[in-house]
Amino acid sequence: MIVYSLQQLVAIARQASPFYRHLYRDLGSTFQLQDLPIARFEDVMAAVHADFRSLFTRERLSGMFYTTSGTTGRPKETLFGREEWRTINRLLAMTHWRNGLLRDGDVVLNLSEPGSASFMAVHRVVDVFAGRCAEIPLGCDRDYDDIIAHYQAFNANVITGMNPIFLGLAHRLLTTQGPDPRITRLLGGGQNLMGFQAALLRDAFPNATLYPFLYGTTEVGQVAWSAAPTGQNAYCPFSELCTVEIVDLSSGDVIRRPSVQGALVVTSYARLQAPAIRMDTGDNALWWDPPDAPAARFALHGRRFVNRYPLAATELDSRQVSALIERLFPDLPLLMLWVEITGNNNNPQLTIVLSLHGRAAPPANVERQALAA
């Protein structure tokens, strides 16, 4: 396993990366981790959107470039060095072997976006896995009926991908042929489940448990693992790879007590070609255990940043949509809520489409409830 000391990372970053050179312009020659300024999420995003090479430390690059989907904002690009990529995925494969998320004899359906870092990570983890394990590297850009036919033909028992893909697959499976008891694990990620979405997955895959494949971010890479079902929201940092801090950004103080929410800040000791040193991930989190305890766990508590969309003289944002879901959820077995803004500034049109679990009919006043929320 190739990891670097903090002093090595900082020396290379401040010498070769335009972003870190500016960030560390007032930094002395001796320092501890918490002496370093935090690479704030907004500043990192501004830098990489202006020039995605801002965090790079080498002119001659080897590894894998990739872009994000941009579901939480504008898409961005980064790079995993070749040895960095091998290191983190070997560790993840060993972790999944130890915790039983992957097992000898598994047939794994890979439904991440083809060509994405997630797709390539699943492919690499299965490739270096210690047990006898097979992969169906299909991707999610196919018709659901085609996906179902492929994974059933090859007797898959594990499915990996983003949670929204699981939901679409589950809905189509129940619509066409009914539950599939052969699937034992769903290794997912991405958006959190809401409403009756977990119930839909249980209906479609009655013998399956939903686990997080990992917790990571574009700029940092792999951060944490979990052997607990997704609903428990419990993650343990990859201590071999990184240091996780939860920080009060208004004061700069590191939070050392459980149950106090702050910004999740990560330092990776594996990333050298695009360093991640005290990198603000943009996620909120809190410690479940004292952070200096062995195998201390943390829980994620959503993104700090809000997507906003113009609507006549005002705007609609993602928090308002979340509030609408919470308002409707007690009365409706909600699976999906789709909000669409059309028209123009003078005559905007707001369309709200609901999808419900089972055959339940919406109450007569659902439109008034939605408008009131």
C-alpha positions as CSV (number, residue, x, y, z in Angstrom):
1,M,0.0,0.0,0.0
2,I,1.4,3.4,-1.0
3,V,0.6,6.3,1.4
4,Y,2.5,9.5,2.0
5,S,3.2,11.6,5.1
6,L,1.5,14.8,5.7
7,Q,4.8,16.7,5.3
8,Q,5.4,15.1,1.9
9,L,1.9,15.9,0.7
10,V,2.0,19.5,1.8
11,A,5.5,20.1,0.4
12,I,4.5,18.7,-3.0
13,A,1.1,20.4,-3.0
14,R,2.4,23.9,-2.1
15,Q,5.1,23.6,-4.7
16,A,3.2,22.2,-7.7
17,S,-0.5,22.9,-7.2
18,P,-1.8,26.4,-8.0
19,F,-4.7,26.0,-5.5
20,Y,-2.6,24.8,-2.6
21,R,0.2,27.3,-3.4
22,H,-2.3,30.1,-2.7
23,L,-4.0,28.3,0.2
24,Y,-0.6,27.8,2.0
25,R,0.9,31.1,1.2
26,D,1.1,32.1,4.9
27,L,2.0,28.6,6.2
28,G,5.2,28.1,8.1
29,S,7.7,25.3,7.7
30,T,6.6,23.3,10.8
31,F,2.9,22.4,11.3
32,Q,0.5,19.8,12.5
33,L,-2.6,18.7,10.6
34,Q,-4.9,21.2,12.4
35,D,-2.6,24.1,11.7
36,L,-3.4,23.8,8.0
37,P,-6.2,25.9,6.6
38,I,-9.2,24.0,5.4
39,A,-9.7,23.7,1.6
40,R,-13.3,25.0,1.7
41,F,-15.8,23.4,-0.6
42,E,-16.8,26.6,-2.3
43,D,-13.2,27.5,-3.0
44,V,-12.3,24.1,-4.4
45,M,-15.4,24.1,-6.7
46,A,-14.5,27.6,-7.9
47,A,-10.9,26.5,-8.6
48,V,-11.7,23.3,-10.5
49,H,-14.5,24.9,-12.5
50,A,-12.1,27.6,-13.6
51,D,-9.3,25.1,-14.4
52,F,-9.7,21.4,-13.4
53,R,-5.9,21.1,-13.2
54,S,-5.7,23.6,-10.3
55,L,-5.2,20.8,-7.8
56,F,-2.8,18.7,-10.0
57,T,0.8,18.4,-8.9
58,R,2.4,16.9,-12.0
59,E,2.7,17.9,-15.6
60,R,3.2,14.3,-16.8
61,L,0.1,12.4,-15.5
62,S,-0.6,8.7,-15.2
63,G,-3.9,7.3,-14.0
64,M,-7.6,7.9,-14.7
65,F,-9.4,11.1,-15.5
66,Y,-13.1,11.2,-14.8
67,T,-16.0,13.6,-14.4
68,T,-18.9,13.7,-12.0
69,S,-22.6,13.6,-13.0
70,G,-23.2,17.0,-11.4
71,T,-26.3,15.9,-9.5
72,T,-25.4,18.1,-6.6
73,G,-24.3,21.1,-8.7
74,R,-22.1,21.7,-11.8
75,P,-20.1,18.7,-13.1
76,K,-16.4,18.7,-12.4
77,E,-13.3,16.8,-13.4
78,T,-10.4,15.2,-11.5
79,L,-7.7,12.6,-11.7
80,F,-6.8,9.4,-9.8
81,G,-3.1,8.5,-10.1
82,R,-2.5,4.9,-11.2
83,E,-0.9,3.7,-7.9
84,E,-3.5,5.7,-5.9
85,W,-6.3,3.9,-7.7
86,R,-4.8,0.5,-7.1
87,T,-4.1,1.2,-3.4
88,I,-7.6,2.3,-2.5
89,N,-9.4,-0.4,-4.4
90,R,-7.3,-3.2,-3.0
91,L,-8.1,-1.9,0.5
92,L,-11.8,-1.7,-0.3
93,A,-11.8,-5.3,-1.7
94,M,-10.1,-6.5,1.5
95,T,-12.6,-4.6,3.7
96,H,-15.6,-6.1,1.8
97,W,-14.0,-9.6,2.2
98,R,-13.6,-9.1,5.9
99,N,-17.1,-7.7,6.5
100,G,-18.9,-10.1,4.2
101,L,-20.3,-7.5,1.8
102,L,-18.7,-9.6,-0.9
103,R,-18.3,-13.3,-0.6
104,D,-16.8,-16.3,-2.2
105,G,-19.0,-17.4,-5.1
106,D,-20.9,-14.1,-5.6
107,V,-22.0,-13.0,-9.0
108,V,-22.1,-9.2,-9.0
109,L,-24.2,-7.1,-11.4
110,N,-22.4,-3.8,-11.9
111,L,-25.1,-1.1,-12.6
112,S,-23.1,2.0,-12.1
113,E,-22.8,4.5,-14.9
114,P,-20.5,3.0,-17.6
115,G,-17.1,4.8,-17.6
116,S,-17.7,6.5,-14.3
117,A,-15.3,6.2,-11.3
118,S,-18.0,4.2,-9.5
119,F,-18.3,1.7,-12.4
120,M,-14.5,1.3,-12.5
121,A,-14.2,1.0,-8.8
122,V,-16.7,-1.9,-8.7
123,H,-14.9,-3.5,-11.6
124,R,-11.5,-3.2,-9.9
125,V,-12.7,-4.4,-6.5
126,V,-14.3,-7.5,-8.0
127,D,-11.1,-8.1,-10.0
128,V,-8.7,-8.1,-7.0
129,F,-11.2,-9.7,-4.6
130,A,-9.7,-12.6,-2.6
131,G,-12.5,-15.0,-3.2
132,R,-13.9,-16.5,-6.4
133,C,-16.2,-13.8,-7.6
134,A,-17.8,-12.9,-11.0
135,E,-18.9,-9.6,-12.4
136,I,-21.6,-8.7,-15.0
137,P,-20.2,-5.3,-16.1
138,L,-23.5,-4.1,-17.6
139,G,-24.0,-0.5,-16.5
140,C,-27.2,1.4,-16.0
141,D,-27.7,2.8,-19.6
142,R,-29.9,-0.1,-20.7
143,D,-33.6,-0.9,-20.7
144,Y,-34.7,-2.4,-17.4
145,D,-36.0,-5.5,-19.1
146,D,-32.6,-6.0,-20.7
147,I,-30.9,-5.6,-17.3
148,I,-33.3,-8.1,-15.7
149,A,-32.8,-10.7,-18.5
150,H,-29.0,-10.4,-18.3
151,Y,-28.6,-10.7,-14.5
152,Q,-31.1,-13.6,-14.3
153,A,-29.4,-15.4,-17.1
154,F,-26.0,-15.3,-15.2
155,N,-27.6,-15.9,-11.8
156,A,-26.5,-12.7,-10.1
157,N,-27.0,-12.5,-6.4
158,V,-25.5,-9.1,-5.7
159,I,-26.3,-5.8,-7.4
160,T,-24.1,-2.6,-7.2
161,G,-25.1,0.8,-8.3
162,M,-26.8,4.1,-7.3
163,N,-30.0,3.8,-5.2
164,P,-32.2,5.5,-7.8
165,I,-31.3,2.8,-10.3
166,F,-32.3,0.1,-7.8
167,L,-35.7,1.8,-7.4
168,G,-36.3,1.8,-11.2
169,L,-35.2,-1.8,-11.5
170,A,-37.4,-2.8,-8.5
171,H,-40.5,-1.1,-10.0
172,R,-40.0,-2.8,-13.4
173,L,-39.3,-6.2,-11.8
174,L,-42.6,-6.0,-9.8
175,T,-44.5,-4.8,-12.8
176,T,-43.3,-7.6,-15.1
177,Q,-42.6,-10.8,-13.1
178,G,-42.8,-10.2,-9.4
179,P,-40.2,-10.4,-6.6
180,D,-36.7,-11.9,-7.1
181,P,-35.6,-13.8,-3.9
182,R,-32.2,-14.7,-5.4
183,I,-30.7,-11.2,-4.8
184,T,-29.1,-11.2,-1.3
185,R,-27.3,-7.8,-1.3
186,L,-27.8,-4.4,-2.8
187,L,-24.5,-2.4,-2.6
188,G,-25.6,1.1,-3.3
189,G,-25.0,4.8,-2.8
190,G,-25.9,8.2,-3.9
191,Q,-29.2,9.8,-2.9
192,N,-30.8,8.8,0.4
193,L,-34.0,6.8,0.3
194,M,-37.2,8.6,1.3
195,G,-40.8,7.8,1.9
196,F,-41.8,4.2,0.8
197,Q,-38.7,3.7,-1.3
198,A,-37.2,1.2,1.1
199,A,-40.5,-0.7,1.1
200,L,-40.4,-0.9,-2.7
201,L,-36.9,-2.5,-2.6
202,R,-38.1,-5.0,0.1
203,D,-41.0,-6.0,-2.1
204,A,-38.9,-6.5,-5.1
205,F,-35.9,-8.2,-3.4
206,P,-37.3,-9.8,-0.2
207,N,-34.1,-11.6,0.7
208,A,-31.7,-8.6,0.0
209,T,-30.2,-6.1,2.4
210,L,-29.2,-2.6,1.2
211,Y,-25.6,-1.7,2.2
212,P,-23.4,1.3,1.2
213,F,-20.7,0.2,-1.2
214,L,-18.6,2.9,0.4
215,Y,-18.6,6.6,1.3
216,G,-16.3,8.8,-0.8
217,T,-16.2,12.0,-2.8
218,T,-14.9,13.1,-6.1
219,E,-12.0,15.2,-4.7
220,V,-11.0,12.9,-1.8
221,G,-11.8,9.4,-3.1
222,Q,-12.6,6.7,-0.7
223,V,-13.2,7.9,2.8
224,A,-15.2,5.3,4.8
225,W,-16.8,1.9,4.9
226,S,-19.8,0.4,6.6
227,A,-20.8,-3.2,7.4
228,A,-24.2,-1.9,8.6
229,P,-27.3,-1.6,6.5
230,T,-27.7,1.7,4.9
231,G,-30.6,2.8,7.2
232,Q,-28.3,2.7,10.2
233,N,-26.1,5.5,8.6
234,A,-22.9,4.3,10.4
235,Y,-19.5,4.7,8.7
236,C,-15.9,4.0,9.8
237,P,-13.1,5.9,8.2
238,F,-10.4,4.1,6.3
239,S,-7.8,5.0,8.9
240,E,-5.1,3.5,6.7
241,L,-5.9,6.0,4.0
242,C,-7.2,9.2,5.6
243,T,-8.0,11.3,8.6
244,V,-11.6,12.4,9.1
245,E,-12.5,15.5,11.0
246,I,-15.8,17.1,11.8
247,V,-15.4,20.9,12.0
248,D,-17.4,23.9,13.0
249,L,-16.7,26.0,10.0
250,S,-17.8,29.3,11.6
251,S,-15.2,29.0,14.4
252,G,-12.7,26.6,12.7
253,D,-12.8,24.4,15.8
254,V,-12.6,20.6,15.5
255,I,-15.6,18.9,17.1
256,R,-14.4,16.2,19.5
257,R,-17.8,15.2,21.0
258,P,-20.4,12.8,19.7
259,S,-23.8,14.0,18.4
260,V,-22.5,17.5,17.5
261,Q,-23.0,18.3,13.8
262,G,-20.4,20.0,11.6
263,A,-18.7,19.9,8.3
264,L,-17.0,16.7,7.2
265,V,-13.3,17.4,6.4
266,V,-10.9,14.7,5.1
267,T,-7.2,14.4,4.5
268,S,-6.2,11.6,2.2
269,Y,-2.7,10.1,2.5
270,A,-3.0,8.2,-0.8
271,R,-3.8,11.0,-3.2
272,L,-0.7,12.7,-4.6
273,Q,-1.4,13.7,-8.2
274,A,-4.5,15.6,-7.0
275,P,-4.0,16.0,-3.3
276,A,-6.9,16.2,-0.8
277,I,-5.6,17.9,2.4
278,R,-8.1,19.0,4.9
279,M,-10.7,19.0,2.2
280,D,-14.2,20.1,3.0
281,T,-16.5,17.5,1.4
282,G,-19.6,19.7,1.4
283,D,-21.3,17.1,3.6
284,N,-22.6,17.5,7.2
285,A,-21.8,14.8,9.7
286,L,-21.6,14.0,13.4
287,W,-19.6,11.4,15.4
288,W,-21.5,8.5,16.9
289,D,-18.5,7.6,19.1
290,P,-15.7,9.7,20.5
291,P,-13.4,10.3,17.5
292,D,-10.3,9.1,19.2
293,A,-12.0,5.7,20.1
294,P,-11.0,2.6,18.1
295,A,-13.1,2.2,15.0
296,A,-15.0,5.4,15.8
297,R,-18.2,5.8,13.6
298,F,-19.7,8.9,12.1
299,A,-23.1,9.5,10.5
300,L,-23.8,11.6,7.4
301,H,-26.5,14.4,7.6
302,G,-26.9,15.7,4.1
303,R,-25.3,18.3,1.9
304,R,-24.8,21.9,3.1
305,F,-25.5,23.5,-0.3
306,V,-28.8,24.1,-1.9
307,N,-29.7,23.9,-5.6
308,R,-31.8,26.9,-6.6
309,Y,-34.0,27.4,-9.7
310,P,-35.6,30.7,-10.8
311,L,-39.4,30.9,-10.6
312,A,-40.9,34.2,-11.7
313,A,-39.9,36.9,-9.2
314,T,-38.7,34.3,-6.6
315,E,-36.9,30.9,-6.7
316,L,-37.5,27.3,-5.9
317,D,-34.8,25.4,-4.0
318,S,-34.1,21.8,-3.0
319,R,-34.9,22.5,0.6
320,Q,-38.4,23.6,-0.3
321,V,-38.9,20.4,-2.3
322,S,-37.7,18.3,0.7
323,A,-40.2,20.2,2.9
324,L,-42.9,19.3,0.4
325,I,-42.0,15.7,0.6
326,E,-42.1,15.8,4.4
327,R,-45.5,17.5,4.3
328,L,-47.0,14.9,2.0
329,F,-45.3,11.8,3.4
330,P,-47.6,11.2,6.4
331,D,-50.6,11.0,4.2
332,L,-49.2,9.4,1.1
333,P,-47.1,6.2,0.4
334,L,-44.7,8.3,-1.6
335,L,-42.1,6.7,-3.9
336,M,-41.2,9.7,-6.2
337,L,-41.9,13.4,-6.4
338,W,-41.1,15.1,-9.7
339,V,-41.1,18.9,-9.8
340,E,-40.8,20.6,-13.3
341,I,-40.7,24.3,-14.0
342,T,-41.7,25.4,-17.5
343,G,-43.1,28.5,-19.2
344,N,-41.3,31.8,-18.8
345,N,-40.7,34.5,-16.1
346,N,-44.1,36.2,-16.9
347,N,-46.1,33.0,-17.0
348,P,-44.2,30.2,-15.1
349,Q,-45.8,26.7,-14.9
350,L,-45.0,24.4,-12.0
351,T,-45.8,20.7,-12.5
352,I,-45.7,18.2,-9.6
353,V,-45.9,14.5,-10.4
354,L,-46.2,11.9,-7.6
355,S,-45.6,8.2,-7.7
356,L,-47.2,6.1,-5.0
357,H,-46.3,2.7,-3.5
358,G,-48.9,0.0,-4.3
359,R,-52.3,0.9,-5.6
360,A,-53.2,3.5,-3.0
361,A,-55.2,6.4,-4.3
362,P,-54.2,9.9,-3.4
363,P,-56.5,11.9,-1.1
364,A,-58.8,14.4,-2.7
365,N,-56.9,17.4,-1.3
366,V,-53.4,16.4,-2.3
367,E,-53.2,19.4,-4.7
368,R,-54.1,21.8,-1.9
369,Q,-51.5,20.1,0.4
370,A,-48.8,20.5,-2.2
371,L,-49.5,24.2,-2.8
372,A,-49.7,24.9,0.9
373,A,-46.3,23.3,1.5
